[in-house]
Amino acid sequence: MTAQTADEFASRGFAKSRMGNKTGAVDDYNQALIINPNHVRSLINRAYNFYESGEKEQALTTLEKHWR
């Protein structure tokens, strides 16, 4: 079964993140945001994954871009 909705991509991204696949998680969050650019769970989780990967500037950019 392939993810088709923003919620499905976000859930899959969360699962990948929990398994340590931060890059795969961010890819899924990006797909969710293509479907729904205001999908809050994906925005926050994507920023968190960037932060956890040491990409703090990218984490801030993710949040600032959507909440200005």
PDB file as gemmi writes it, atoms N, CA and C in Angstrom:
CRYST1    1.000    1.000    1.000  90.00  90.00  90.00 P 1                      
ATOM      1  N   MET A   1       0.842  -1.176   0.000  1.00  0.00           N  
ATOM      2  CA  MET A   1       0.000   0.000   0.000  1.00  0.00           C  
ATOM      3  C   MET A   1       0.888   1.240   0.000  1.00  0.00           C  
ATOM      4  N   THR A   2       0.607   2.135  -0.883  1.00  0.00           N  
ATOM      5  CA  THR A   2       1.385   3.360  -1.022  1.00  0.00           C  
ATOM      6  C   THR A   2       0.651   4.516  -0.355  1.00  0.00           C  
ATOM      7  N   ALA A   3       1.402   5.367   0.341  1.00  0.00           N  
ATOM      8  CA  ALA A   3       0.806   6.546   0.977  1.00  0.00           C  
ATOM      9  C   ALA A   3       0.254   7.472  -0.101  1.00  0.00           C  
ATOM     10  N   GLN A   4      -0.940   8.041   0.178  1.00  0.00           N  
ATOM     11  CA  GLN A   4      -1.554   8.931  -0.795  1.00  0.00           C  
ATOM     12  C   GLN A   4      -2.015  10.242  -0.185  1.00  0.00           C  
ATOM     13  N   THR A   5      -2.249  10.283   1.102  1.00  0.00           N  
ATOM     14  CA  THR A   5      -2.712  11.509   1.734  1.00  0.00           C  
ATOM     15  C   THR A   5      -1.584  12.106   2.580  1.00  0.00           C  
ATOM     16  N   ALA A   6      -1.735  13.366   2.925  1.00  0.00           N  
ATOM     17  CA  ALA A   6      -0.739  14.016   3.768  1.00  0.00           C  
ATOM     18  C   ALA A   6      -0.600  13.283   5.104  1.00  0.00           C  
ATOM     19  N   ASP A   7      -1.724  12.865   5.673  1.00  0.00           N  
ATOM     20  CA  ASP A   7      -1.672  12.138   6.945  1.00  0.00           C  
ATOM     21  C   ASP A   7      -0.926  10.808   6.810  1.00  0.00           C  
ATOM     22  N   GLU A   8      -1.131  10.111   5.706  1.00  0.00           N  
ATOM     23  CA  GLU A   8      -0.443   8.835   5.493  1.00  0.00           C  
ATOM     24  C   GLU A   8       1.063   9.042   5.344  1.00  0.00           C  
ATOM     25  N   PHE A   9       1.455  10.058   4.577  1.00  0.00           N  
ATOM     26  CA  PHE A   9       2.887  10.349   4.447  1.00  0.00           C  
ATOM     27  C   PHE A   9       3.477  10.758   5.781  1.00  0.00           C  
ATOM     28  N   ALA A  10       2.751  11.563   6.561  1.00  0.00           N  
ATOM     29  CA  ALA A  10       3.248  11.998   7.867  1.00  0.00           C  
ATOM     30  C   ALA A  10       3.414  10.811   8.804  1.00  0.00           C  
ATOM     31  N   SER A  11       2.474   9.893   8.782  1.00  0.00           N  
ATOM     32  CA  SER A  11       2.571   8.703   9.636  1.00  0.00           C  
ATOM     33  C   SER A  11       3.754   7.835   9.235  1.00  0.00           C  
ATOM     34  N   ARG A  12       3.934   7.669   7.939  1.00  0.00           N  
ATOM     35  CA  ARG A  12       5.062   6.876   7.457  1.00  0.00           C  
ATOM     36  C   ARG A  12       6.387   7.567   7.815  1.00  0.00           C  
ATOM     37  N   GLY A  13       6.411   8.894   7.693  1.00  0.00           N  
ATOM     38  CA  GLY A  13       7.604   9.644   8.066  1.00  0.00           C  
ATOM     39  C   GLY A  13       7.927   9.480   9.537  1.00  0.00           C  
ATOM     40  N   PHE A  14       6.907   9.519  10.371  1.00  0.00           N  
ATOM     41  CA  PHE A  14       7.111   9.340  11.810  1.00  0.00           C  
ATOM     42  C   PHE A  14       7.689   7.963  12.101  1.00  0.00           C  
ATOM     43  N   ALA A  15       7.163   6.943  11.441  1.00  0.00           N  
ATOM     44  CA  ALA A  15       7.677   5.582  11.641  1.00  0.00           C  
ATOM     45  C   ALA A  15       9.137   5.491  11.215  1.00  0.00           C  
ATOM     46  N   LYS A  16       9.472   6.084  10.075  1.00  0.00           N  
ATOM     47  CA  LYS A  16      10.861   6.057   9.616  1.00  0.00           C  
ATOM     48  C   LYS A  16      11.774   6.785  10.599  1.00  0.00           C  
ATOM     49  N   SER A  17      11.293   7.894  11.114  1.00  0.00           N  
ATOM     50  CA  SER A  17      12.083   8.660  12.078  1.00  0.00           C  
ATOM     51  C   SER A  17      12.361   7.831  13.326  1.00  0.00           C  
ATOM     52  N   ARG A  18      11.350   7.144  13.826  1.00  0.00           N  
ATOM     53  CA  ARG A  18      11.506   6.312  15.036  1.00  0.00           C  
ATOM     54  C   ARG A  18      12.481   5.165  14.803  1.00  0.00           C  
ATOM     55  N   MET A  19      12.600   4.724  13.547  1.00  0.00           N  
ATOM     56  CA  MET A  19      13.532   3.642  13.224  1.00  0.00           C  
ATOM     57  C   MET A  19      14.923   4.171  12.896  1.00  0.00           C  
ATOM     58  N   GLY A  20      15.104   5.498  12.994  1.00  0.00           N  
ATOM     59  CA  GLY A  20      16.416   6.085  12.760  1.00  0.00           C  
ATOM     60  C   GLY A  20      16.677   6.532  11.339  1.00  0.00           C  
ATOM     61  N   ASN A  21      15.693   6.426  10.476  1.00  0.00           N  
ATOM     62  CA  ASN A  21      15.847   6.826   9.076  1.00  0.00           C  
ATOM     63  C   ASN A  21      15.376   8.278   8.924  1.00  0.00           C  
ATOM     64  N   LYS A  22      16.210   9.223   9.383  1.00  0.00           N  
ATOM     65  CA  LYS A  22      15.833  10.646   9.373  1.00  0.00           C  
ATOM     66  C   LYS A  22      15.659  11.170   7.951  1.00  0.00           C  
ATOM     67  N   THR A  23      16.515  10.753   7.024  1.00  0.00           N  
ATOM     68  CA  THR A  23      16.407  11.217   5.640  1.00  0.00           C  
ATOM     69  C   THR A  23      15.111  10.734   5.007  1.00  0.00           C  
ATOM     70  N   GLY A  24      14.780   9.476   5.204  1.00  0.00           N  
ATOM     71  CA  GLY A  24      13.533   8.935   4.677  1.00  0.00           C  
ATOM     72  C   GLY A  24      12.322   9.620   5.284  1.00  0.00           C  
ATOM     73  N   ALA A  25      12.423   9.942   6.578  1.00  0.00           N  
ATOM     74  CA  ALA A  25      11.332  10.635   7.260  1.00  0.00           C  
ATOM     75  C   ALA A  25      11.110  12.009   6.653  1.00  0.00           C  
ATOM     76  N   VAL A  26      12.192  12.744   6.449  1.00  0.00           N  
ATOM     77  CA  VAL A  26      12.067  14.089   5.861  1.00  0.00           C  
ATOM     78  C   VAL A  26      11.477  13.997   4.457  1.00  0.00           C  
ATOM     79  N   ASP A  27      11.878  12.994   3.688  1.00  0.00           N  
ATOM     80  CA  ASP A  27      11.302  12.804   2.349  1.00  0.00           C  
ATOM     81  C   ASP A  27       9.789  12.616   2.425  1.00  0.00           C  
ATOM     82  N   ASP A  28       9.329  11.826   3.382  1.00  0.00           N  
ATOM     83  CA  ASP A  28       7.887  11.611   3.526  1.00  0.00           C  
ATOM     84  C   ASP A  28       7.179  12.877   3.998  1.00  0.00           C  
ATOM     85  N   TYR A  29       7.793  13.611   4.924  1.00  0.00           N  
ATOM     86  CA  TYR A  29       7.190  14.875   5.358  1.00  0.00           C  
ATOM     87  C   TYR A  29       7.119  15.860   4.198  1.00  0.00           C  
ATOM     88  N   ASN A  30       8.142  15.871   3.346  1.00  0.00           N  
ATOM     89  CA  ASN A  30       8.096  16.737   2.162  1.00  0.00           C  
ATOM     90  C   ASN A  30       6.941  16.364   1.242  1.00  0.00           C  
ATOM     91  N   GLN A  31       6.709  15.071   1.065  1.00  0.00           N  
ATOM     92  CA  GLN A  31       5.592  14.622   0.228  1.00  0.00           C  
ATOM     93  C   GLN A  31       4.256  15.053   0.839  1.00  0.00           C  
ATOM     94  N   ALA A  32       4.148  14.936   2.149  1.00  0.00           N  
ATOM     95  CA  ALA A  32       2.924  15.369   2.822  1.00  0.00           C  
ATOM     96  C   ALA A  32       2.697  16.855   2.589  1.00  0.00           C  
ATOM     97  N   LEU A  33       3.780  17.632   2.612  1.00  0.00           N  
ATOM     98  CA  LEU A  33       3.657  19.077   2.444  1.00  0.00           C  
ATOM     99  C   LEU A  33       3.397  19.481   1.001  1.00  0.00           C  
ATOM    100  N   ILE A  34       3.731  18.634   0.060  1.00  0.00           N  
ATOM    101  CA  ILE A  34       3.337  18.882  -1.330  1.00  0.00           C  
ATOM    102  C   ILE A  34       1.822  18.747  -1.452  1.00  0.00           C  
ATOM    103  N   ILE A  35       1.283  17.733  -0.800  1.00  0.00           N  
ATOM    104  CA  ILE A  35      -0.161  17.504  -0.835  1.00  0.00           C  
ATOM    105  C   ILE A  35      -0.892  18.597  -0.064  1.00  0.00           C  
ATOM    106  N   ASN A  36      -0.376  18.935   1.116  1.00  0.00           N  
ATOM    107  CA  ASN A  36      -1.007  19.951   1.969  1.00  0.00           C  
ATOM    108  C   ASN A  36       0.099  20.814   2.585  1.00  0.00           C  
ATOM    109  N   PRO A  37       0.380  21.981   1.972  1.00  0.00           N  
ATOM    110  CA  PRO A  37       1.472  22.835   2.450  1.00  0.00           C  
ATOM    111  C   PRO A  37       1.312  23.326   3.884  1.00  0.00           C  
ATOM    112  N   ASN A  38       0.137  23.213   4.453  1.00  0.00           N  
ATOM    113  CA  ASN A  38      -0.109  23.660   5.822  1.00  0.00           C  
ATOM    114  C   ASN A  38      -0.298  22.504   6.799  1.00  0.00           C  
ATOM    115  N   HIS A  39       0.210  21.350   6.459  1.00  0.00           N  
ATOM    116  CA  HIS A  39       0.082  20.169   7.319  1.00  0.00           C  
ATOM    117  C   HIS A  39       1.026  20.345   8.510  1.00  0.00           C  
ATOM    118  N   VAL A  40       0.479  20.798   9.621  1.00  0.00           N  
ATOM    119  CA  VAL A  40       1.266  21.211  10.784  1.00  0.00           C  
ATOM    120  C   VAL A  40       2.122  20.076  11.330  1.00  0.00           C  
ATOM    121  N   ARG A  41       1.572  18.893  11.436  1.00  0.00           N  
ATOM    122  CA  ARG A  41       2.335  17.760  11.980  1.00  0.00           C  
ATOM    123  C   ARG A  41       3.589  17.497  11.149  1.00  0.00           C  
ATOM    124  N   SER A  42       3.465  17.597   9.831  1.00  0.00           N  
ATOM    125  CA  SER A  42       4.626  17.373   8.960  1.00  0.00           C  
ATOM    126  C   SER A  42       5.648  18.486   9.105  1.00  0.00           C  
ATOM    127  N   LEU A  43       5.174  19.714   9.218  1.00  0.00           N  
ATOM    128  CA  LEU A  43       6.102  20.840   9.396  1.00  0.00           C  
ATOM    129  C   LEU A  43       6.919  20.688  10.679  1.00  0.00           C  
ATOM    130  N   ILE A  44       6.234  20.416  11.758  1.00  0.00           N  
ATOM    131  CA  ILE A  44       6.916  20.298  13.048  1.00  0.00           C  
ATOM    132  C   ILE A  44       7.848  19.089  13.067  1.00  0.00           C  
ATOM    133  N   ASN A  45       7.374  17.959  12.574  1.00  0.00           N  
ATOM    134  CA  ASN A  45       8.210  16.755  12.585  1.00  0.00           C  
ATOM    135  C   ASN A  45       9.408  16.892  11.651  1.00  0.00           C  
ATOM    136  N   ARG A  46       9.221  17.558  10.508  1.00  0.00           N  
ATOM    137  CA  ARG A  46      10.351  17.772   9.601  1.00  0.00           C  
ATOM    138  C   ARG A  46      11.404  18.646  10.286  1.00  0.00           C  
ATOM    139  N   ALA A  47      10.957  19.712  10.928  1.00  0.00           N  
ATOM    140  CA  ALA A  47      11.891  20.587  11.643  1.00  0.00           C  
ATOM    141  C   ALA A  47      12.615  19.808  12.745  1.00  0.00           C  
ATOM    142  N   TYR A  48      11.885  18.989  13.478  1.00  0.00           N  
ATOM    143  CA  TYR A  48      12.484  18.192  14.553  1.00  0.00           C  
ATOM    144  C   TYR A  48      13.545  17.244  13.996  1.00  0.00           C  
ATOM    145  N   ASN A  49      13.252  16.612  12.873  1.00  0.00           N  
ATOM    146  CA  ASN A  49      14.229  15.696  12.278  1.00  0.00           C  
ATOM    147  C   ASN A  49      15.483  16.430  11.837  1.00  0.00           C  
ATOM    148  N   PHE A  50      15.320  17.609  11.262  1.00  0.00           N  
ATOM    149  CA  PHE A  50      16.493  18.404  10.902  1.00  0.00           C  
ATOM    150  C   PHE A  50      17.302  18.732  12.155  1.00  0.00           C  
ATOM    151  N   TYR A  51      16.614  19.151  13.202  1.00  0.00           N  
ATOM    152  CA  TYR A  51      17.282  19.508  14.457  1.00  0.00           C  
ATOM    153  C   TYR A  51      18.050  18.315  15.027  1.00  0.00           C  
ATOM    154  N   GLU A  52      17.403  17.168  15.078  1.00  0.00           N  
ATOM    155  CA  GLU A  52      18.035  15.957  15.613  1.00  0.00           C  
ATOM    156  C   GLU A  52      19.226  15.510  14.769  1.00  0.00           C  
ATOM    157  N   SER A  53      19.221  15.853  13.492  1.00  0.00           N  
ATOM    158  CA  SER A  53      20.328  15.487  12.605  1.00  0.00           C  
ATOM    159  C   SER A  53      21.449  16.517  12.641  1.00  0.00           C  
ATOM    160  N   GLY A  54      21.311  17.531  13.485  1.00  0.00           N  
ATOM    161  CA  GLY A  54      22.331  18.556  13.600  1.00  0.00           C  
ATOM    162  C   GLY A  54      22.184  19.710  12.624  1.00  0.00           C  
ATOM    163  N   GLU A  55      21.103  19.705  11.856  1.00  0.00           N  
ATOM    164  CA  GLU A  55      20.856  20.750  10.863  1.00  0.00           C  
ATOM    165  C   GLU A  55      19.920  21.801  11.471  1.00  0.00           C  
ATOM    166  N   LYS A  56      20.447  22.521  12.452  1.00  0.00           N  
ATOM    167  CA  LYS A  56      19.617  23.460  13.209  1.00  0.00           C  
ATOM    168  C   LYS A  56      19.135  24.632  12.356  1.00  0.00           C  
ATOM    169  N   GLU A  57      19.964  25.118  11.446  1.00  0.00           N  
ATOM    170  CA  GLU A  57      19.533  26.215  10.561  1.00  0.00           C  
ATOM    171  C   GLU A  57      18.364  25.774   9.684  1.00  0.00           C  
ATOM    172  N   GLN A  58      18.436  24.551   9.155  1.00  0.00           N  
ATOM    173  CA  GLN A  58      17.354  24.033   8.314  1.00  0.00           C  
ATOM    174  C   GLN A  58      16.081  23.873   9.136  1.00  0.00           C  
ATOM    175  N   ALA A  59      16.222  23.474  10.381  1.00  0.00           N  
ATOM    176  CA  ALA A  59      15.052  23.344  11.264  1.00  0.00           C  
ATOM    177  C   ALA A  59      14.388  24.694  11.451  1.00  0.00           C  
ATOM    178  N   LEU A  60      15.188  25.716  11.733  1.00  0.00           N  
ATOM    179  CA  LEU A  60      14.627  27.059  11.910  1.00  0.00           C  
ATOM    180  C   LEU A  60      14.001  27.577  10.629  1.00  0.00           C  
ATOM    181  N   THR A  61      14.655  27.343   9.506  1.00  0.00           N  
ATOM    182  CA  THR A  61      14.130  27.792   8.215  1.00  0.00           C  
ATOM    183  C   THR A  61      12.785  27.150   7.924  1.00  0.00           C  
ATOM    184  N   THR A  62      12.662  25.869   8.227  1.00  0.00           N  
ATOM    185  CA  THR A  62      11.402  25.161   8.013  1.00  0.00           C  
ATOM    186  C   THR A  62      10.272  25.836   8.770  1.00  0.00           C  
ATOM    187  N   LEU A  63      10.513  26.159  10.020  1.00  0.00           N  
ATOM    188  CA  LEU A  63       9.460  26.758  10.848  1.00  0.00           C  
ATOM    189  C   LEU A  63       9.207  28.221  10.475  1.00  0.00           C  
ATOM    190  N   GLU A  64      10.263  28.980  10.262  1.00  0.00           N  
ATOM    191  CA  GLU A  64      10.099  30.390   9.926  1.00  0.00           C  
ATOM    192  C   GLU A  64       9.381  30.591   8.596  1.00  0.00           C  
ATOM    193  N   LYS A  65       9.672  29.749   7.644  1.00  0.00           N  
ATOM    194  CA  LYS A  65       9.089  29.856   6.313  1.00  0.00           C  
ATOM    195  C   LYS A  65       7.570  29.741   6.353  1.00  0.00           C  
ATOM    196  N   HIS A  66       7.064  28.940   7.267  1.00  0.00           N  
ATOM    197  CA  HIS A  66       5.632  28.671   7.300  1.00  0.00           C  
ATOM    198  C   HIS A  66       4.873  29.464   8.343  1.00  0.00           C  
ATOM    199  N   TRP A  67       5.583  30.101   9.273  1.00  0.00           N  
ATOM    200  CA  TRP A  67       4.873  30.839  10.318  1.00  0.00           C  
ATOM    201  C   TRP A  67       5.258  32.305  10.371  1.00  0.00           C  
ATOM    202  N   ARG A  68       5.409  32.896   9.227  1.00  0.00           N  
ATOM    203  CA  ARG A  68       5.652  34.345   9.151  1.00  0.00           C  
ATOM    204  C   ARG A  68       4.413  35.042   8.778  1.00  0.00           C  
TER     205      ARG A  68                                                      
END                                                                             
